[in-house]
Amino acid sequence: MDYKELATFIIEAVGGEANIVSLTHCATRLRFALKDDSIPDEKKIKAKKEYWEYP
């Protein structure tokens, strides 16, 4: 897995760096505080199954 590609995809999918107020993580999730919660494209994010589903 290309982590730089994954990070770029996630940032774009949540509306870009300008939309991110803060980011924290736990063992299984990234938790974003966003300026505008209506911007993230949930369908686009869920469509990238190779990142979210493990064999």
QUITA-V745768 format. One record per residue. NEAR is the number of other C-alpha atoms within 8 Angstrom. Layout:
near={NEAR & NEAR}
//
This chain:
near={3 & 5 & 6 & 6 & 7 & 10 & 8 & 8 & 8 & 9 & 10 & 9 & 12 & 11 & 11 & 9 & 7 & 6 & 10 & 13 & 9 & 7 & 9 & 7 & 8 & 7 & 4 & 5 & 6 & 8 & 8 & 9 & 8 & 9 & 7 & 6 & 6 & 4 & 7 & 8 & 8 & 7 & 6 & 8 & 9 & 8 & 6 & 8 & 7 & 6 & 7 & 7 & 6 & 5 & 2}
//
